[in-house]
Amino acid sequence: MVPAKIVNREGRVYFRKRCPEHGVMKTLVSDDPVYWRRTLEYLKPGDRPLAPATRTERGCPWDCGLCPDHEQHSCVAIVEINEACNLACPVCFADSSPRRATHRSLAEVERMFDALVASEGEPDLVQISGGEPTIHPQILEIIEAARRRPIKHVMINTNGIRIARDDRFLAQLARVKPQIYLQFDGFDSATNLALRGRADLLDTKLRALERLAEVDVRVILVAAIERGVNEHEIGRIVEFGLKHPAVFGINFQPAFRAQRHIPADPMTRITIPDVLKSIETQTAGLLKLSDFVPVPCCMPTCNFVTYAMLDGDTVTPITRMLAIDQYLDYLKNRTLPGLSDELLRTLERLWSSSAMVGSDRAAADVARTLSGIPPTPPRSRMTDRCDACHAHLPLSAHTPRDLARHVFMINTRDFMDPWTFNVKNVMKCCVEFLVPDGRMIPFCAYNSVGYREQVSADLMQRKGVATHSLT
């Protein structure tokens, strides 16, 4: 760790670091200083976890677990159930591949779920990941184990290959109904070759989406965006997602340099404003940079979100109907005319990393936000039509389930790597990896300062296997 200065030069924001070994280095952080400064208005006081799992001894980021100094509870918990994968992507922060043929046991995964519940009480969202989690021999038992615990939402992070091919597995997913976080980087064969190592993946992705729509399993598209590879496809991904019946949202992730990645100059990296400006220009203003609001539960420079109401071909961001930025301005007085505590809590739930887009609850929260009425208590079930909200909703939205099909989320999240690593951001991170010994390690620390390598080495040693190809 070395000290750094945040420098604004020539319309761009940089980290300027002086390393005793490597000298002075600069890294691009944002290509829009005005936008960068605007994010500071959304710096929300943290919500700490119920109980730390480690002690503060060496200081951040060396005591991760979460330690008593961590400032934010976990909105999203990631459980990597294997290192095995059916792809060997050139871009992979998990460094997984067919050669890393290891799977965690069901008992081990259940202990990780229990550690999450101990830290969070009623966790919002667990993402089952890998490797490629769908090839784990006990993937269905793992999903069911998560469902048996007080975990509100379960998500599967997948490349979609098994979903596209395996009828029996598709039927099982239709029964347990996790949300699918589907890798979808673009349409060009050159994009898929550069990022995933195969030029022929598009038909597989489209087939997986078609089959998921048939069984009413909801999907978030997740696109890694790399400069010079697929930034020209951002608008097309948005337009495709808005029209596809299985897709309820999109998460754009600017590429970062952890584990396997494409070599690139840190001064030309893709940043969040790049992605949002591309959405605006490539969709002819259908969605604009000004429609996106920082997520305040983590550091607000990390994550920007908007929701849109869909009615046929009409797309209306809710930020054009309600001044969200005023209500979530934590540097000013939040007690604005017409703002109730209930409405503020609803907005904070929507503008959170744990917001489960595509859920009936999230859709109802959007409707209540627009109507300015109190939200439903967290443990209740929405089963009745909300007549008070009807003025803001498409006429076909008669039930919460119908309504969910008219609410679409677009999110962009920028993860840190060794070039952009910032201890202040890590201390407020709300996306954590669970590890078998009960610790919860912030995403960027896990992938950038050696935790992943330690956990992986332990897994390989305990399994007693050498790297080899999957059969």
Backbone torsions as a table, in degrees:
resi	resn	phi	psi	omega
1	MET	NA	135.0	177.8
2	VAL	-132.0	153.5	176.1
3	PRO	-68.6	154.4	-179.6
4	ALA	-141.4	153.2	172.4
5	LYS	-110.9	143.9	172.2
6	ILE	-92.3	119.6	-171.8
7	VAL	-119.6	132.8	175.0
8	ASN	-106.7	109.6	-178.9
9	ARG	-138.0	131.4	172.3
10	GLU	53.6	41.1	175.7
11	GLY	75.3	21.7	178.1
12	ARG	-141.1	155.8	179.3
13	VAL	-110.1	132.2	-177.4
14	TYR	-128.0	156.7	159.1
15	PHE	-94.7	130.6	175.9
16	ARG	-115.6	116.0	-172.9
17	LYS	-121.0	145.9	175.1
18	ARG	-118.4	112.2	-179.0
19	CYS	-103.2	132.1	179.2
20	PRO	-58.7	-28.6	-177.3
21	GLU	-92.0	-38.8	-171.8
22	HIS	-109.1	-4.5	179.6
23	GLY	82.3	-157.5	-176.8
24	VAL	-81.8	133.1	178.5
25	MET	-132.5	146.3	174.5
26	LYS	-123.7	143.2	178.0
27	THR	-133.0	132.9	176.1
28	LEU	-70.4	131.1	178.0
29	VAL	-111.3	-39.0	179.4
30	SER	-153.9	141.8	177.4
31	ASP	-97.1	17.1	-178.8
32	ASP	-144.7	92.7	-178.1
33	PRO	-60.3	-34.9	179.6
34	VAL	-63.8	-45.1	178.5
35	TYR	-63.9	-40.5	178.5
36	TRP	-58.7	-48.0	-179.4
37	ARG	-65.3	-35.9	-179.4
38	ARG	-60.4	-33.8	-177.2
39	THR	-62.7	-26.7	-176.6
40	LEU	-64.7	-20.5	178.6
41	GLU	-67.1	-15.3	-174.1
42	TYR	-106.8	20.6	-178.8
43	LEU	-78.4	99.1	-174.3
44	LYS	-91.6	139.7	173.7
45	PRO	-56.0	142.6	-175.1
46	GLY	-72.2	158.4	174.3
47	ASP	-113.7	104.0	-170.2
48	ARG	-73.8	154.7	175.3
49	PRO	-65.5	162.8	-178.6
50	LEU	-62.2	-42.4	-175.9
51	ALA	-149.8	130.2	175.3
52	PRO	-71.3	155.5	179.6
53	ALA	-106.8	-13.6	179.4
54	THR	-133.4	171.6	177.1
55	ARG	-102.6	155.0	174.5
56	THR	-85.1	112.5	-178.4
57	GLU	-126.6	-55.2	-178.4
58	ARG	-95.8	-17.2	-178.0
59	GLY	95.8	164.1	-178.4
60	CYS	-64.7	136.0	6.4
61	PRO	-103.7	29.1	-170.3
62	TRP	-93.7	-6.8	-177.2
63	ASP	-111.6	22.3	-171.3
64	CYS	-58.3	136.9	176.0
65	GLY	-172.5	-21.1	0.4
66	LEU	-80.2	148.4	-178.8
67	CYS	-92.8	167.5	-178.5
68	PRO	-61.4	-19.9	179.8
69	ASP	-83.9	-8.4	-178.3
70	HIS	-70.1	136.7	-167.7
71	GLU	-100.4	-1.7	-174.7
72	GLN	-145.3	136.0	176.3
73	HIS	-71.0	174.8	-175.8
74	SER	-86.8	117.5	172.5
75	CYS	-84.2	-36.7	179.2
76	VAL	-130.5	123.3	177.3
77	ALA	-110.5	128.5	-178.3
78	ILE	-106.3	128.6	176.6
79	VAL	-116.9	111.0	177.3
80	GLU	-87.9	109.5	-173.0
81	ILE	-89.6	-8.2	176.5
82	ASN	-161.0	167.0	169.7
83	GLU	-108.7	-7.5	178.7
84	ALA	-71.7	145.2	178.6
85	CYS	-149.6	155.1	175.6
86	ASN	-97.3	9.4	169.7
87	LEU	-130.8	163.3	172.8
88	ALA	-129.0	70.1	-171.6
89	CYS	-63.5	137.5	172.6
90	PRO	-60.8	-24.6	175.8
91	VAL	-113.3	108.9	-178.6
92	CYS	-157.2	106.5	-179.5
93	PHE	-71.3	-15.5	177.0
94	ALA	-88.5	-9.2	179.8
95	ASP	56.6	33.1	-178.3
96	SER	-89.1	162.9	180.0
97	SER	-174.6	171.3	175.0
98	PRO	-60.8	-20.4	-179.5
99	ARG	-79.4	-18.8	-179.5
100	ARG	-98.1	71.3	-168.3
101	ALA	-86.0	61.0	-179.9
102	THR	-120.8	140.9	177.0
103	HIS	-127.4	140.8	173.4
104	ARG	-78.7	150.3	179.2
105	SER	-74.9	157.8	176.3
106	LEU	-59.3	-41.9	-179.6
107	ALA	-61.4	-39.9	179.7
108	GLU	-66.1	-42.4	179.2
109	VAL	-64.9	-39.4	179.5
110	GLU	-63.9	-37.5	176.4
111	ARG	-63.2	-35.4	177.7
112	MET	-67.5	-40.0	175.1
113	PHE	-61.1	-41.4	-179.2
114	ASP	-64.8	-37.5	176.6
115	ALA	-63.6	-38.1	177.7
116	LEU	-63.6	-45.8	180.0
117	VAL	-62.8	-38.3	178.2
118	ALA	-62.5	-35.6	-178.8
119	SER	-80.5	-33.5	-170.0
120	GLU	-111.0	-18.8	-175.1
121	GLY	81.3	-79.7	175.2
122	GLU	-122.9	85.6	-176.7
123	PRO	-59.1	144.7	-179.6
124	ASP	-75.2	-47.9	-169.4
125	LEU	-151.2	128.9	170.4
126	VAL	-116.6	131.0	177.9
127	GLN	-106.8	118.5	178.5
128	ILE	-88.4	119.0	-169.7
129	SER	-134.5	-170.1	-179.4
130	GLY	-157.6	-142.5	27.2
131	GLY	37.5	-163.5	174.1
132	GLU	-107.2	104.1	-171.4
133	PRO	-65.2	-26.8	-176.3
134	THR	-68.3	-16.1	178.5
135	ILE	-92.5	0.1	175.0
136	HIS	-65.0	133.0	-176.1
137	PRO	-64.2	-16.4	179.8
138	GLN	-120.5	32.2	-175.8
139	ILE	-59.8	-39.8	-179.4
140	LEU	-67.6	-41.0	177.0
141	GLU	-62.8	-35.0	178.7
142	ILE	-66.5	-43.9	177.4
143	ILE	-60.5	-45.1	-178.9
144	GLU	-65.8	-34.8	176.5
145	ALA	-63.4	-40.7	176.2
146	ALA	-64.4	-39.3	-179.6
147	ARG	-64.9	-29.7	-178.7
148	ARG	-73.3	-14.7	-179.3
149	ARG	-99.4	164.9	-178.1
150	PRO	-76.6	52.3	177.3
151	ILE	-100.7	123.3	-169.6
152	LYS	-71.0	-38.9	-175.8
153	HIS	-139.0	143.2	178.4
154	VAL	-122.4	132.6	-177.2
155	MET	-128.6	143.5	176.7
156	ILE	-112.1	123.8	178.6
157	ASN	-93.0	112.1	-169.6
158	THR	-144.3	156.0	172.6
159	ASN	-87.6	-7.3	172.7
160	GLY	86.0	-2.9	-173.6
161	ILE	-63.4	-48.5	-179.9
162	ARG	-65.8	-37.5	179.0
163	ILE	-60.6	-38.3	-178.9
164	ALA	-69.2	-22.5	-169.6
165	ARG	-115.3	-24.7	-166.6
166	ASP	-107.3	103.5	-177.2
167	ASP	-63.5	-42.3	-178.1
168	ARG	-64.5	-41.9	179.0
169	PHE	-64.9	-39.9	177.9
170	LEU	-59.7	-43.1	179.1
171	ALA	-63.6	-36.4	177.6
172	GLN	-66.8	-40.8	176.7
173	LEU	-63.2	-37.8	178.8
174	ALA	-62.2	-29.8	179.9
175	ARG	-77.5	-46.1	-174.2
176	VAL	-89.6	-18.1	172.2
177	LYS	50.7	56.5	166.7
178	PRO	-74.1	162.7	168.7
179	GLN	-83.8	146.8	-176.9
180	ILE	-105.4	126.1	177.4
181	TYR	-104.3	94.3	-165.4
182	LEU	-98.3	121.0	174.7
183	GLN	-59.1	120.3	-177.2
184	PHE	-152.9	93.6	-171.3
185	ASP	-92.7	-12.6	-178.8
186	GLY	153.0	-173.9	-172.4
187	PHE	-108.0	-23.0	-175.5
188	ASP	-74.5	140.0	176.4
189	SER	-61.5	-33.6	179.1
190	ALA	-65.3	-34.6	176.8
191	THR	-63.6	-50.3	-178.1
192	ASN	-66.5	-33.8	177.5
193	LEU	-67.6	-44.3	-176.7
194	ALA	-68.1	-40.3	-173.6
195	LEU	-95.6	-30.0	-174.0
196	ARG	-119.0	-4.2	175.8
197	GLY	81.2	3.4	178.3
198	ARG	-140.5	133.6	-178.5
199	ALA	-85.7	-11.1	-169.8
200	ASP	-105.1	23.7	-172.0
201	LEU	-83.9	-17.9	-172.4
202	LEU	-59.5	-47.0	-178.9
203	ASP	-59.8	-36.5	177.6
204	THR	-64.0	-44.0	179.2
205	LYS	-63.3	-44.9	-178.8
206	LEU	-65.2	-37.3	177.4
207	ARG	-65.6	-42.8	177.8
208	ALA	-60.1	-43.5	179.5
209	LEU	-64.0	-41.8	179.3
210	GLU	-60.5	-44.1	-178.4
211	ARG	-70.1	-37.3	177.7
212	LEU	-66.2	-37.4	176.4
213	ALA	-63.0	-38.9	-178.7
214	GLU	-62.6	-33.4	-177.8
215	VAL	-104.1	11.1	175.1
216	ASP	58.4	45.9	170.5
217	VAL	-104.0	128.6	-169.7
218	ARG	-88.6	147.5	-168.5
219	VAL	-129.0	140.2	163.9
220	ILE	-111.1	126.4	173.4
221	LEU	-81.1	136.2	176.4
222	VAL	-123.7	122.8	-175.2
223	ALA	-119.3	120.7	169.5
224	ALA	-80.2	127.9	-176.3
225	ILE	-111.7	121.1	-178.1
226	GLU	-120.3	130.3	179.4
227	ARG	-60.7	136.4	179.6
228	GLY	81.3	-1.0	-179.7
229	VAL	-115.8	-60.8	-172.0
230	ASN	-139.7	15.7	178.3
231	GLU	-64.1	-22.7	178.1
232	HIS	-73.5	-8.7	-178.0
233	GLU	-100.4	0.9	-174.8
234	ILE	-59.5	-49.2	-179.2
235	GLY	-63.5	-39.3	179.9
236	ARG	-65.7	-37.5	176.6
237	ILE	-62.6	-42.9	178.6
238	VAL	-60.8	-50.0	-177.2
239	GLU	-63.3	-38.3	176.9
240	PHE	-64.4	-48.2	-177.9
241	GLY	-62.2	-39.3	-179.6
242	LEU	-61.0	-29.0	-175.0
243	LYS	-97.9	-15.2	-173.4
244	HIS	-83.2	131.4	-175.4
245	PRO	-66.6	-21.5	180.0
246	ALA	-86.1	-17.3	-168.0
247	VAL	-97.7	127.2	-179.2
248	PHE	-115.1	-2.4	179.0
249	GLY	-179.4	169.6	-179.5
250	ILE	-136.9	138.2	174.1
251	ASN	-120.2	114.7	175.4
252	PHE	-93.7	131.4	179.5
253	GLN	-123.3	105.6	173.5
254	PRO	-54.9	134.8	-176.3
255	ALA	-60.9	139.7	176.5
256	PHE	-128.6	163.3	-169.2
257	ARG	-102.3	85.2	175.7
258	ALA	-139.2	138.7	-177.1
259	GLN	55.1	-122.2	179.8
260	ARG	-85.6	130.7	179.6
261	HIS	-158.0	164.5	177.0
262	ILE	-80.4	128.8	177.9
263	PRO	-56.4	136.9	-178.0
264	ALA	-158.2	157.4	177.1
265	ASP	-78.3	123.5	179.5
266	PRO	-62.8	-13.1	177.6
267	MET	-86.1	-4.1	179.9
268	THR	-122.7	17.7	-176.7
269	ARG	-63.7	154.6	172.4
270	ILE	-74.4	135.2	177.7
271	THR	-120.3	169.8	-178.5
272	ILE	-56.9	-47.0	177.4
273	PRO	-58.6	-33.4	175.5
274	ASP	-58.0	-46.8	-178.2
275	VAL	-64.4	-46.7	-176.1
276	LEU	-67.8	-37.2	176.2
277	LYS	-67.0	-34.8	177.3
278	SER	-66.9	-38.2	175.5
279	ILE	-58.7	-45.6	-177.7
280	GLU	-63.9	-49.0	-175.6
281	THR	-72.8	-38.2	-174.5
282	GLN	-81.1	-13.3	174.1
283	THR	-108.4	12.9	179.8
284	ALA	55.7	40.5	175.1
285	GLY	80.8	8.6	176.1
286	LEU	-55.0	-43.1	170.4
287	LEU	-128.2	136.7	-175.6
288	LYS	-115.8	159.9	176.8
289	LEU	-53.6	-39.1	-178.0
290	SER	-69.4	-11.5	177.5
291	ASP	-79.1	-12.1	-174.0
292	PHE	-99.1	138.4	-176.7
293	VAL	-123.9	135.6	178.3
294	PRO	-60.0	147.9	175.1
295	VAL	-87.9	118.6	-171.2
296	PRO	-86.9	-7.6	-178.4
297	CYS	-70.0	-37.2	171.8
298	CYS	-94.7	-169.9	171.4
299	MET	-65.5	129.5	-171.4
300	PRO	-66.3	-12.3	175.2
301	THR	-75.9	-8.5	-171.4
302	CYS	-92.0	-23.8	-164.5
303	ASN	-154.1	126.8	178.4
304	PHE	-126.0	141.1	-173.4
305	VAL	-139.6	149.0	162.6
306	THR	-141.0	157.0	172.6
307	TYR	-117.1	145.4	177.7
308	ALA	-127.7	141.8	171.5
309	MET	-89.4	131.1	-179.1
310	LEU	-109.6	131.6	175.4
311	ASP	-142.4	94.8	-172.2
312	GLY	65.7	-125.1	178.6
313	ASP	-90.5	0.6	-178.8
314	THR	-86.3	127.4	180.0
315	VAL	-121.7	117.1	-176.5
316	THR	-125.7	105.8	175.2
317	PRO	-60.8	136.3	-177.3
318	ILE	-69.0	-17.1	176.9
319	THR	-68.1	-14.3	175.7
320	ARG	-89.4	-7.8	179.5
321	MET	-108.4	-20.0	-177.5
322	LEU	-144.1	137.6	-175.9
323	ALA	-79.8	72.1	-177.6
324	ILE	-56.1	-40.1	-175.3
325	ASP	-63.1	-29.8	176.9
326	GLN	-70.3	-39.8	-175.5
327	TYR	-74.3	-26.4	-178.5
328	LEU	-103.8	20.3	178.0
329	ASP	-85.7	103.1	-173.8
330	TYR	-88.2	-2.9	176.6
331	LEU	-93.5	-8.0	-179.9
332	LYS	-120.5	179.0	-179.9
333	ASN	-69.7	120.6	-178.1
334	ARG	-80.3	-14.4	-176.0
335	THR	-80.0	81.7	-178.8
336	LEU	-97.0	156.9	178.8
337	PRO	-55.5	130.9	176.7
338	GLY	83.0	0.5	-178.7
339	LEU	-98.9	115.6	177.1
340	SER	-96.3	163.4	176.0
341	ASP	-61.6	-35.8	179.8
342	GLU	-64.6	-42.4	179.8
343	LEU	-67.0	-38.9	177.9
344	LEU	-62.0	-43.6	178.8
345	ARG	-63.4	-36.3	178.1
346	THR	-64.9	-45.1	178.7
347	LEU	-62.3	-42.3	179.6
348	GLU	-65.4	-31.6	177.6
349	ARG	-70.2	-38.4	178.2
350	LEU	-71.9	-43.7	179.7
351	TRP	-90.8	62.5	179.9
352	SER	-139.0	150.1	177.0
353	SER	-64.1	-19.7	-179.3
354	SER	-90.2	-2.0	-179.5
355	ALA	-58.1	123.4	-174.7
356	MET	-96.2	84.5	180.0
357	VAL	-60.2	142.9	-177.5
358	GLY	92.6	-13.0	177.3
359	SER	-82.9	152.5	177.8
360	ASP	-61.6	-34.7	-179.0
361	ARG	-64.7	-44.8	-179.2
362	ALA	-63.3	-40.7	179.0
363	ALA	-63.4	-41.7	178.8
364	ALA	-64.9	-36.4	177.3
365	ASP	-63.4	-40.2	176.7
366	VAL	-60.7	-46.0	-179.2
367	ALA	-61.6	-43.0	-179.0
368	ARG	-70.5	-31.7	174.4
369	THR	-60.7	-46.3	-178.8
370	LEU	-66.9	-30.5	-178.4
371	SER	-89.3	-14.4	179.1
372	GLY	70.2	27.3	179.6
373	ILE	-109.3	159.3	-176.0
374	PRO	-61.6	145.9	178.3
375	PRO	-75.3	164.9	175.0
376	THR	-70.7	141.9	175.7
377	PRO	-55.0	145.4	-171.1
378	PRO	-54.4	-35.3	-173.7
379	ARG	-92.5	-1.3	-177.0
380	SER	-84.4	166.8	179.3
381	ARG	-111.0	135.0	177.8
382	MET	-88.3	110.8	-179.8
383	THR	-125.7	-15.4	-176.6
384	ASP	-104.6	153.5	176.2
385	ARG	-67.3	140.2	-178.4
386	CYS	-97.8	92.1	-176.0
387	ASP	-64.6	-31.4	-178.5
388	ALA	-64.8	-27.0	-178.4
389	CYS	-87.2	-9.9	-162.9
390	HIS	-61.5	-28.7	-178.1
391	ALA	-61.8	-23.5	-176.6
392	HIS	-97.5	-4.8	-167.8
393	LEU	-112.3	154.6	172.3
394	PRO	-58.9	147.9	-175.9
395	LEU	-62.4	-23.3	-178.6
396	SER	-80.6	-4.9	-175.3
397	ALA	-88.3	83.4	-175.7
398	HIS	-93.6	-23.6	-179.1
399	THR	-132.4	164.6	176.3
400	PRO	-54.9	-36.3	179.9
401	ARG	-66.3	-41.2	175.1
402	ASP	-62.8	-43.5	-177.0
403	LEU	-59.9	-38.9	-178.4
404	ALA	-58.0	-29.1	-179.3
405	ARG	-76.4	-8.9	178.9
406	HIS	-107.0	5.7	179.3
407	VAL	-117.8	125.5	-174.9
408	PHE	-127.8	134.7	179.7
409	MET	-111.6	139.9	169.6
410	ILE	-126.1	130.8	-172.8
411	ASN	-133.6	146.1	168.9
412	THR	-133.4	128.8	-176.3
413	ARG	-125.9	131.4	-178.7
414	ASP	-109.4	108.9	177.1
415	PHE	-85.4	149.9	-179.6
416	MET	-87.6	155.1	175.8
417	ASP	-133.3	-176.0	-178.1
418	PRO	-58.0	-23.0	179.8
419	TRP	-79.9	-35.2	-175.0
420	THR	-110.1	9.5	-174.1
421	PHE	-60.6	133.7	-176.0
422	ASN	-139.2	114.2	-176.2
423	VAL	-58.9	-37.6	-179.9
424	LYS	-58.6	-41.7	178.7
425	ASN	-67.5	-39.9	-178.6
426	VAL	-62.0	-37.9	-176.8
427	MET	-66.3	-17.7	179.0
428	LYS	-114.1	13.9	-179.3
429	CYS	-65.4	141.3	179.3
430	CYS	-120.3	14.4	175.0
431	VAL	-118.2	114.0	-173.8
432	GLU	-124.0	148.5	168.5
433	PHE	-91.3	134.5	171.0
434	LEU	-87.7	139.8	176.5
435	VAL	-124.9	157.5	-169.2
436	PRO	-59.5	-25.4	-178.0
437	ASP	-83.9	8.1	175.6
438	GLY	98.0	-6.0	179.3
439	ARG	-78.1	157.2	173.1
440	MET	-125.5	118.3	-170.5
441	ILE	-115.4	124.8	-179.6
442	PRO	-52.1	142.9	-172.7
443	PHE	-49.6	-52.4	-172.6
444	CYS	-73.6	-30.4	174.2
445	ALA	-69.4	-41.5	-178.3
446	TYR	-59.7	-38.7	-174.3
447	ASN	-94.0	-9.4	-171.1
448	SER	-121.1	-18.5	-173.9
449	VAL	-122.1	14.0	170.6
450	GLY	109.6	-7.6	-179.6
451	TYR	-63.2	-43.3	-179.3
452	ARG	-57.9	-44.6	-178.4
453	GLU	-62.2	-39.0	178.7
454	GLN	-65.2	-45.7	-178.4
455	VAL	-66.8	-40.0	179.5
456	SER	-65.2	-43.6	179.7
457	ALA	-62.5	-38.2	178.7
458	ASP	-65.7	-42.1	178.4
459	LEU	-61.2	-46.4	-179.2
460	MET	-62.8	-40.5	-179.0
461	GLN	-67.1	-43.4	-177.9
462	ARG	-70.0	-33.2	177.9
463	LYS	-76.2	-19.2	178.3
464	GLY	64.5	37.7	-178.0
465	VAL	-123.0	149.8	169.6
466	ALA	-92.9	162.5	176.6
467	THR	-66.4	133.6	179.0
468	HIS	-157.7	167.4	-176.2
469	SER	-79.8	147.2	174.6
470	LEU	-70.4	144.7	175.5
471	THR	-92.5	NA	NA
